[in-house]
Amino acid sequence: MTTMVTFIGIAALIYILWSESAQHQEISKGKNIGERQLELMSAYTRSEKALHYADQATNTALEDAREELAKNGGYTKNADAKTSSPCGTYEGFALWQNKNHECYPDTGTTKKNYIATAEKLIRSHYSSYKDATIPPEYTYKIEEHLITGTAQGTITIKNAEPDKEIGQDYYTYTATHNFRHKINSDLEIYRELAEKAKEIIKACKGEPILESCSAKFNGKTETLTINTACEKAADKNTIKICAEKNGITYRFALKAETPNLGACEATSYIGEFKTTSYYTPRQDEFPECTETEPGKIWTEPSCQDFVKETTIQGSSMLTDGRILRNTGKLIEDPEGKYTRGITATGTNPTAKKTAAADPARIKPGSTIYLTFEENNQNNGIYTAEDTRATNENRIEIYRGEGKQSLTPALPETAKAYLLKC
């Protein structure tokens, strides 16, 4: 009896299981037991994988964005390798100043450009992910050293094949990816760099070769390492600057307003020189010296101040207009072309044109450009016609006739550039 009951019970259990299985097959439309659950678990796994990829992609993009932003001088760069700087792009460098046009990036600009650069990189990363569609749209916000992104769409995972009998997907799994990332660089650095760039432009205003003038700004400050010629620029009035801070290199370019050199071109920087003036003394400025015979002037006691000044200056002008050398003899000038004296190269000296220098430093006859200081009236093109200042780091400038020509005094130093005319 017990055996019969047991047999009947087993048979009943088998029937119940077969019945449940048949019902499940009917519900599942041909799916095996547990297959739906496995698909759901697969969708969950795929979504987690997509979220992990999004995490890694945004982290990489945000780190790369700060370096790309630094490389582009705080601006974005398009497919033509041109930056968004309103001043333009010079040989791959964003121009922060283009002559008188200033385009220094402020904090708001750099934040906007950082987000734009990061967004571009995030889109590129997401487009290469094939297992799911990750929406690249975020609402970005930067506060201090943090950037947050709030997703504007969801990652959607659907079952691999639609259920043909139901006529639609059996399930859809969605996930949202938001992020919060620390910016490992200070976007305020662009303001610091802008101040340094303005300092360079101010110091070098009026210089024909910007690279030579700006070299004094190279080196380390408390926070930066600066190289004003990290790449050679084709234009002499343009410099490419690289500044490094905390392992990141910031690049930008400056194009300066250069002086009018006419048909000449600055070819090289000679150096900085001490300056002195010389002139043509006039006998009528020494009223006690009334002697007009050159041979007697040299020995006349009342003319010794005039003689001394003639000796120092190299020549002088007598009351009748003749030119007296510092040897006590008149210049032989049958054509009357030497009205102020005679230089070492045989020319008549001209104010604001004739310069005297050591021939070992500046070849006689060379055309040079001298800058004394910003907007100084003596800045300009000179010719090394004289060789008075030998063996000295000094340039002498011919100022004209009479002591009044020495006013106002020259600045103590001048920078000299060799010109090709």
Beta strands, then each sheet from edge to edge (+ up, - down):
strand 1: 89-90
strand 2: 93-98
strand 3: 101-102
strand 4: 138-143
strand 5: 146-151
strand 6: 155-158
strand 7: 172-175
strand 8: 179-182
strand 9: 219-220
strand 10: 225-231
strand 11: 238-245
strand 12: 248-255
strand 13: 265-280
strand 14: 315-317
strand 15: 323-325
strand 16: 354-356
strand 17: 367-371
strand 18: 380-386
strand 19: 394-401
strand 20: 413-420
sheet 1: 1+ 2- 3+
sheet 2: 1+ 2- 12- 11+ 10- 9+
sheet 3: 4+ 5- 8+
sheet 4: 6+ 7-
sheet 5: 13+ 19+ 16- 18- 17+ 20- 13+
sheet 6: 14+ 15-
end
